Amino acid sequence: MRHSFLFLLAIIVFSGNILAQGNDIDKSIDSLMRLMTLEEKVGQLHQITSDFAATGPITKDGEKQDRVRQGRVGSYLNVTGADRTRSLQEIAMQSRLKIPLLFAQDVIHGFRTIFPLPLAEAASWDLGAIELSARIAAKEAAAAGIHWTFAPMVDISRDPRWGRVMEGAGEDTYLGSQIARARVKGFQGKAIGDTDAVMACAKHFIAYGAAEGGRDYNTTDMSWRRLYEVYLPPFKAAMEAGVASFMNSFNDINGIPATGNSYLLRKLLKGDWGFPGIVVSDWGSVGEMVNHGYAADLKDAAKKALIAGCDMDMESRAYTAHLEDLAGKGEVSMQMLDDAVRRILKKKFELGLFQDPYRFSNAAREKSIWNEQSHLEAARDIAKKSIVLLKNDAPGKGKNPLLPLSNYANKKIALIGPLVKAIGDNNGFWSYSWPDDSIRVVSLWRGMVEYLGSANQLRYAKGCEITGTDTSGFAYARKMAAQSDIVILSIGESAVMSGEAKSRSNIHLPGMQEQLVKEMVATGKPVVVLISAGRPLVFNWIADNVPAIVYTWWLGTEAGHAICDVLFGKYNPSGKLPMTFPRTEGQIPIYYNHFSTGRPFKNDNDNNYVTAYKDLPNSPKYPFGYGLSFTQFAYGKIRLNADSINPDQQLRVTIPVTNTGSYSGEEVVQLYLQDITASLVRPVRELKAFRKIKLSPGETKEVEFILTANDFSFYQEDLSFKAESGKFNLFIGGSSAATEKATFFLR
């Protein structure tokens, strides 16, 4: 009886701490942890999935709700909707200490409103628009009771065979770091705990994008210097932006699985960087250390993961099964276990869940935001900015570029291809399907009908499927083309062909789609090809033989409207490629900022005894940073404020850029740096800055960049980060192939 009275008194004191000392979270956590049993502490480190839609194998368990009542579950994933989250939270409030649940979800590129794939958004090079898309996704997700998203993915990848390139920002460390900051700021808003924000998660820590052979979940092997120079900076940028959590990657790093890698998690992330948030495993990655051959069994995996610094176990059930025993026997320290528990409780306090566990589960707020028109307008804006114009020549013997379709607004248009009327595919992988998608998601066909006012000018033929060898639809496609003045082909991947576990050894256009394009070109009609995909594809014949090519990725809810905005010139495309497009898979990995070699490539006519192919040019089909406009931009001469500077001085770089064409347009002005001679081999050039500017016809703008010693620095053999004196080249232009150059010295 006395014990019950003391416990009740402790609960009252603890509750008082929450209310009276809301700004002193650490003291409230101390009070709570003194009341927690070992079983309840371990429960906070346990994350399970619901029995609804999942991003991995669904583990149904009739005892889940009982475990919540017992305080043995800390977090749920794959639970959405204000009513559902409230009902589960009500069960958590039946537990002894009434510790609220965290609800997590993969909100990757939108929730109710689907935005372009992250790789497509990266092609916009528009940090404000990218931040806004994450901001809106957070508002919609938070209104559905979600506290935590497993985004952004900030993995750098130079291999388009890897299906998850669609989820990141591409191959470049600088661009990836800027986008990481923007997306974290968008998801988390002004502060964690605001009911229009969610906790972000930087994933996958680390080097998942360097999986050998581009094969998902495969091993990774690299030098520490490359890890620090290429793969770590976007994670550091996310942390500096205040990201609430990190997620472990599936791969090993030089033989040690990331989930059990003490150097990465305990020393670097939590130690050197001082990261204060949660580290969560990826789905089952704790248990998968047994498959790696790094842990003997699930108990050993639990031990190694916690010691390494993994705070929360997502769906391995290793912690909940074994940590009590391990801690009881002293095989894992209570200090480490308490640190993990404290990190999770702190986020629950910051979210305000102890004050009101239902504050995010508000059905009225969810309903009010469900069909917000401004969200659709923002989705259309970022979608059109994500489109990349790859080619725009004059058809036949004409003189004027084929696009925009100003001359075809009142003529007959044939829409051909397996993706013309696609709806769900427009959302791409890692997206939500809603019951009203058939009405809400704008297909190319619907976008064209609405743009033209009716379907009277349109002719349609599917032609072929995305995959397979059936060509029986070609004849009808030729007939529709013959009845039209221009042919627009919509081809590419299906949405489920890129994403997690969607690696492809062959990244050519699947099925008979290229043959369909050849059939349409053979009709003699002007042809525009739209390519929808989640990765760079190989399409050499099309690139060489079709006058106009538009890379449309997967653009989300407003896809059809955004594509029409570009095709008809309502918006002048400004997208630039965030990944290099290879000529064929034999060039992979291919990226612009490769190291210099002792026998550098010269040209395609002089490739003997240099680093070159005998059967293929070294150059990509389309370089990183490439993208055309309906207008043209001329770059003037680079001006420097000094030809030689000290490390403590700034280098001011200025260049005039002029719109020499007849359309207003945006240009991404890109600055690349080359360290000519150093103590270690350096890349041939590296992106160090960019500015997106808008120019009217005939207008000139002076674009200025400020470079500091940090921009000239690199990681030394001992992993120290510093600049070296010497000669540098600067290149400025509209892609990584920029030729406008200036030279300076760092003293």
N, C-alpha and C positions, 0 to 999 in steps of 0.2 A: 504494500500500500504506500509506504514511504517512498519507494523507488518510483512509482507512478506519479506521485505528487511532485517529486523533484524533476522528473522528465517534463511534466506539464509546465512547471515553472520555467524550465529552460526554453521550451517552445515559446512561451510568452515573451521572455527576454529576447530571444532571437527575432521574433516578429517585431518587437519594439525597435531593434537595431535596424531592421529594414526600413521602417517608417521614419525613425528619428535620424538615421544616419545614412540617408540615401546616397550622399556624396562620398561616403567612406565605405566603398564596396569591400575592400580588403578585410575590414573588421567584421562585416556581416558574413563574409565567407568563413572567417575564423570561427565565428559563433556557430555557424551551420556545421562545419566539419568536425567540431568537437562532439556534435550530437550523432554523427553518422557512424554506422557500423561498417566493418570492412566490406560486407556484402553490398551495402548501399553505395559505397565508394566505387567499387568495381562496376556496379550497375550504371554509373554515370559515364563510363568509358565504353558502353555497349550501344552500338547503333544497329537497328534492324529495319528491314523494309516492310512496307505494308503488303497486303495481299492484292493490291491494285496493280496498276502498270508499274513495271520495274525496269531498271537499266542493267540488270543482270538476272541470273536465275532466281525466280521467285521461291522463297523458302516459306511455305505456309506452316503456321505453327499455332495450334489451338490454344496454347498457353501464353501467347503474347500479351493479352490483356491482363492476365493474372500476374505476369512479370512486371507490368507497369504498376499495378496495384502494390506490388511488393517493393517498389523502388529499385528494380533491377534492370531498368532500361533508361538510358539517358537521352536517346535521340531516335527519331523515326525518319526514314526517307520514303519518298513516293506516297505521301499523303497530301492531297490538295483539296482545297475548298474550305470555306469558313466553318461549315457545319461539321465536316469530318474532323478537322483539326480540333474543334471545340469538344467534340465527343470524346476524343482520345485524351485531351487535356483534362477533361472532367474525371477520367479514370485515374490519371496521374495525381489528381488532387485527393484521391482516396488513399494514397500512400501515407506511410507513417509521418514523413517529413514534408510531404506536399511539395516536392521539388518538381518544377515544371519540365515538360519535354521540349526539346528542340526539334523543329520540323524542317527537314532539308529536302532539296529537290534540284534536279539538273535543269536549271533555267539558263540555257546556253545562248540563245539568240532570240529571246522573246518568250512570252508566256501566253497571254490571250492574243496579243498582237505579235505576229511572227516577223522578225526582221531578217535581213540577209544573213547568210552564214557568216561567222566571224572572219573567215578568210576573205569573203566578198567585202565585208565592211572595211577590212584592212586595205582593200583596193581603193577605197575612197580617199585615203590619206587625210581624212577630215576628223581630227580628234574631237572636236565639239559635237559632231553628229554621232560619232561612236559613243561618246559619253552619254548623250541624250538617249540613244537606243537602250543602253543598260539602265538608265534612270527610269525609263518607262517600263521596261521589263520588271524592275524592282517594285515599282508602284503596283503593277498588276499582280505580281506574285505575292507581295506582302498582303494585299487585300484578300487573297485566297488563303491566308493563314500560314504562309511560308516564312520562315525566319532566316534561311540560309541557302544560298545557291552554290553549286559546285562549278563555279566559273569566276574569273576567266581562265581558260587554258592559255598559258604563256610559253608553251614549249616552242623552241625554234626547230624548224625542220627544213631540210634541204632535199628531201626525197618525196616526190609526189606519189610514189607508189603507196606510201603510208596513208591509210584512209583518214586518219585523224588530222591531216593538214587542214581539213575544212573547219576545224574547231579553233585554230590558232591564227596568228598574224603573219605567218610565212617564214621566210628564211633569214631575215635581217634582225640583228640584235638591237640596233638603235630604234628602228621602227617598232619592233616588238615591245621594247621597253616603254615607249611613248604610249602605245595602245594599252599596255597593261595598266599604266597609271589612269588612263581615261576610263577604262572599264571598271576598275575598282572604285573610282570616284562616283561613277554613275550608279553602280549597284548600292553603294553604302550611303550615298547622299550626304547630307550635312552631318549626320551622326548615326551610329548604330543605336537602335532603340526608337528612332522615328518610325512611325507606322507606315511610311511610304518608302522604306528602305529595307534591304536584306543584307546579311553578312556575305561577303564575297570570299572566294577560296582560290588561291593561286595554285594551279596544278599544271603538270604533275612533276613533283620534285624528286628527281631531276633527270634530264637528258633522255626522256621518253621519246622525243622526236628524232633521236639519233639511232633508233632501233636498226640493227643490221639488216640489210636487204629490204628495208622499208616494210618489214613484216611485224605486225602488231604483237606486242608483248615479248618481243625478242630481246636478246641480250644487247648491251651497249658497252663499247670499249673505246676509251679515249684518254688523252693526256689530261692531267689536272689543269694545265695551262689553258687548253681549249675549253674545258668545262668552265673555268673562271671567265674566260674572255667572251665566249659565245653564248653559253646556255644559262649561266647564273644571273647576268644583269637584268633580264626582265623580271625575275623573281625578286631581286633586290628592289627594283622599281616599284613592284606591287607592294612590298613591305613598307617602303618609304611613303607610299600613298595610304598606308593604314590598313592594309588588308587584314581581315579578321582571322583567316585560317589558311593553312597550306595542306595540300593533299600529296601523299606519297605516290610515286610512280610504280608501275608494275615491274620495270626492268631492274637488272642489277647494274651496279657501277663498279667496273673493274673487279667483278667477282662477288660483290656483296649486294644483296637485294636492297633497294632503296628503303624499304619499310624497316629493315633491320640495320641500317647504316648509321652507326653512332657518330661517325665523323660528320656526315651531312646534317643530321638532325640535332644531335646533342651539342657538338662542338661548333659547327659553322652557323646553323640557323638559330638555335636557341642561345648559343654562347657568343660567338664573335658578332653576329648581327643583333643579338638581344631581342629576338622575336618573342612577343608576349602572348601570342594567340594560340589557337588550337592546331595541332597536327593530326589529321585524320588519315587513316589508311584508304587506299582505293578499294573497290569492292573485292573482298576476299583476299587482299594482298598479304595480310598477316599469315593466314593459313597456307597461301601459295609458296611461302618460303620452304615448306616441306618439299614441294615439287621442284623448287630450285636446287634442292640438295643441301641447303644451308641450315635447315632445322630438322631435327630427327623426327619430330611429331608435332602435333598442335600445341602441346604444352611447352615444348621447347621454342616454338614459334612465338607464343605469347610472351615468354620470358625475353627473348631477343628483341622483339618489337618494342616492349615497354622500356627496356634498358636503353635501346637506341634513341628513344624519344618520341615514339608514336603514341599519341594521347588517346585516340579513339579508334576502336576496331569496328570497321564497317563490314558486317555480315560474315565474318569468319567464325564468330562465336568462340574465339580462342580465349579472349579475356574473361568473359563471363563463366567459361568452363574451368579455367585454370589459375587465374590470378589470385584468388583467395588462398589457394593451397600454396602457390609460389611465395606469396607475401608472408603467409603463416610460417613457412619454413625458412624465411630469410633469403630466398633465392632471388627475389627482387626487393629492393629497399622500399620501405614505407615512404621515404622522402620522395622518391621518384613517382610512386603511385599517387601520393598526395599532390605533387606538382601537376600531374595530368588532370586530376579531379578539379583542382583549383582553377586551371585554365578554362575548363568547360563551365564551371559554375560562374566564373567571372563574366563570360559572354551572356549567360542567362540573366545575370543581374543587369548588365549593360543594356540588354534588350528590354528590360523592365518587366520581365516575366514573373518575378517574385512579387512585385507590386500588383500586377494584374496578368494572370496567366493566359487570359483570353483576349488580350488587347489587339492581337493580330487576327483573331477569329471573329470578324465583324461582318455579318451577312449583308447588312445595309451598305457598308462601304464597298464590299465586293460587287454588289449589284450596281452601284452608282458608277463604277469605273469600267464595267464589263464591255461597254460599247462606246468608249470615249473616242469621239471623232478626231480630236487633236492627235491621238496616238496613231491613227491611220495616216494622217497627214505627215507625221514624222517618219513613219515607215516608208511611205512613198518617196520622201525626200532622200533618205539614206539609201534606198534601193536604186534610185536613178544615179546617185553619186558613186555607187559601187560598180556600175557597168563600165566595162573597158572596151573601147573601140580599138580593135587590132588592125583593121585594114579598111580603107575607104578610097578605092580607085574608081575611075570612070568606067562604066560598062561598055563592052565592045570597043568601038572607035570613038566614043564620046570624049568630051573634054572636061566635063564637070564630074566631080565625085558623086557616087550614087546616093549617098546619104548627106543631109536628111531628105526625107521623101516628099519634099515640097511639091515636086512635079507630078507626084502620084496620088495626091489627096483626092482627086476626083476620077481616078482610073481604077481598073479592075485589079485586085490583088489576090494572088493565090497564097494561102497559108498551108504549108505542107510540112508534115513531120509528126513523129509520135508524141511530141510534147506541146503541140499547139493548144490542145484542150486540157492539158494536165492541170489538176487542181492540187491534190495532196503533195505531188512532187515539188511544187513551188515552195513548200515550207522547208524542204531539205531535211537532212538527218538531224537528230537531237531537237525535235520540235514536238509540239503538242497538236493533237488532232481534236477538233471540237465538232459537236453534232451539226453546227451550221457552217462548216467549212465550204460546202458547195455553194453557199451564198456569199460568204465572207471573203474567201480567197479568190483573187482576181487572176484568171487564166489569161494567156496571150489572146485567145479568141475573144473572150469577153472584153478585154481591154481595147482591142481593135474595134469591136462593134460599138462600144461606148464612145470611143474617140471619133469614129466616122459618123455616128448617129444612127446607123442601121447596118445590117449585114448584106445589103444589096450589092455592094462592090466586092464582097469577099467570096472566094471559092476555097473549099477545104478538101484536103485528102490527107489521111494519116500516112500513107505510103508504105510504112513498115512499123514493126514494133522496135523497142529500144534494143532488145536482144533477139537472137534467133536468126534463121536464114530464109525466112519467107519473103519472097519478092512479088507476090501476087498482087500487091497493092500498087505496084509501080505504074501499071498501065493507066489506072484511074488518076494517079497523081500527074502523069504526063498530060492527060486530057484536061485536068483543071488548070495546069500551067498554060496549055495552049489557048485557053479561054481568057487568059489574064495578061496584063501588061507588065507585071513584075511578080517574082516569086520570093516569098520569105519562108525560109526553112527553119524550123525549131527542132533542134536535135541535142544529144548529149547523153549524160548518165541519168539513171533514175535516182531518186533521193536516197535509196537504200544501198547505192553502190559506192558511197563514200561515207566515212564515219568510223566509229569504233568497230574493230574486227572486220573492216572492209578494205584490207590491203589488196592491191591488184598488181600482178607481175606485168600485165599488159595494160597500158593506159591509153591505147588507141581508142577511137570511137567504137563502142560495142555494136555487134550485130551488123546489119546491112545499111547502116545510116550513111556511111561515106559513099556507098554505091548509089543510094538514093540521091545524094547531092550531085553526083556525076550525071545521073539521068536528067536532073533538072537543068544543069549547066548545058547539057547537050540540046535542050530545047531552043537555045539561043536567047531566052528571056533574061533580063537582068536578074541577078540572084543576090539576096542577102542571107547570110547564115547566122543564126543565133545559136550559141552553144551554152547550154545549162549544165553545170557540173559543180562538184565540191572540191575539185583539185585541178591542177594543170593537166590537160590532155594532149595527146599527139594527134595532129590532123594536117600533115604536111601537104597532101594533095589539095585540100580545101584552101590552105594558106596560100598556095601558089596559083590557084586557078579561079578562085571566087573573088569578085571585086570588092565585096563588103562583108566584114566579119565582126560580130559583136559578141563579146564574152559576157554572158548574163548570169553566170553562176546559178545559185538558187536564191531568189530575192525575197521570199516570204509572202505575207498577206497581200501586199500591193504590187506584186510582180508585174502583172499585165499592164497596169497603169504606168508604172515606171518605164517599162520597155517602150511603150508607145510615146511617152514623153521624149525619149531619146530618138526613136526612129523618125518622128515627124518634126524634130528640131525644137520642140517646146523647151527642152533642156539640152544644152551642149555637153556631151560626155566629157568627164574629167578624170575618170579612174585610171590608176596606174598599177601595174602588176606587183603584188607583194611576194611573188615567187617567180623564179626563172622557169620558162617553158622550154623543155628539151625538144630536140628533133626526134629522138627516139630513146628508148629505155637504156640503151647502151651508154649514154652520157651520164646517167645518174650514179652518184649524187652530182648535181650541177648547181652552182651558185656563183654569184658575181664576185664575191670577196675571197676568192681562193688565194693561197700563198703564191708568191713568186717561186720559180724553179730555176735550176741551173741551165736548163735548155728551154727557154720560153718559146711558145708558139709565135710564129711570125705572120704568116698568111697561108691561105689555102693552096697557093701555088708553090710554096716553099716549106714543106712540112717534113723534110727528111732529117732524121736524127734530132728532132725536137719533140716536146710533149704534144703529140697530135695523134689523130686517127688516120689510117690510110683510106678508110672508106666513108669518112664523115667529117664535115667541118667541126672545129672545136666550138664555134660560136653556137649559142642557143637559137631556137626559132624566134623567141621573143625574150629580151633581157629583163632582168629585174628593174622595176621602175618605169617600164614602157607603157605607153598608152597615148592614143591619138585624140585629136579634137576636130570639130568641124572647121575650126580656124587654124591659123599657124602662128607660132611664137618664135621670135628671133632673139637670140641672146647676144648681148654686146660684150665688151671687153671687161674682164674682171679687174677691179681696182682694190688694192690693199692699202691700209693706212701705214704700213711699214714693210720693208723687204726683209727685216730681221728683227726678232723680238726676244726678250728674256722670258723665262717661264712664268714670271709673275705679271707679265703684261698681257693685254688682250690683243687679238688680231681682229681688226674690223675688215670684213670682206663685203664689197658692194658690186652688184652687177645690174645693168639695165636690161629689162625684158620688155619686148614690144609685141603687141598683137598686130601682125601684118596681114591678117585675113579680114573677112567681111562679117564674121559673127563675134558677138561677145562670148567670152569663154574663160574658164579657169585653168590655170597651169600649176602643177606641183613643181616648184623650183627646187632641185636637189643638189646638195653640196657633198662631194666625196673628197676624202683625204688619202694621200699616199705618202707613207714614210719610206723614203727611198733607200736609206741605209741605216740599219739598226743592229743591236747586239743579238737580236733574234730575227728570223725571217718574218716579214710582215705581209699582210694581204696586198694585192695589187691596187686595191682601193677600198675604202670603207665609208658608208653613209654616216655623216656627222651632223647634218641639219637639213631641214626642208621647210619651205613656206608654200602655202597654197594661196595664190593670188587670183583676182578676177580683173580682166582687162577688156575694155571696149575696143572696137576696131580702131586701129591707129594709135591707141594709147600706149604709153611707156611708163613703167614703174621701176624705181630704183629698189632693188631687194637687198636688204642688209642682213648679214650674219655676224655674230660675235663668237669667236673661238677663244678658248682658254687652255691652260696647260692640261686640264682634264681631257680635252679632246685629242691631245697629242700623246697622251700616256697609254701605256699598255702593261700587261702583266709580265713580269720578269720571270726568270727560271725559278726564283724563290717565292713566286706568287706575290711579290710586292708590286704595287701599281705606281708607275712613275714615267715621266717623259725623259727622253734622251735628246741631246743636242744633235742637230743635223739638218739636212735639206728635205723639204716637203713639197709635194705638188698638190694643188687644189684643182678639182674639176667641178664645173657647175653646168647643169643642163636639165633636160626633161627625162632622163633615164640614167641607169648606171653606165651606159655607153657614152656619156657626155664627153665632149672633146674640148670645150672651152677651158683653158688651163692657165694657172698662174703658179709661180714658185716663190717660196720664202724660206728663211732659215730660222731655226730655233737655237739660240745661243746657249 
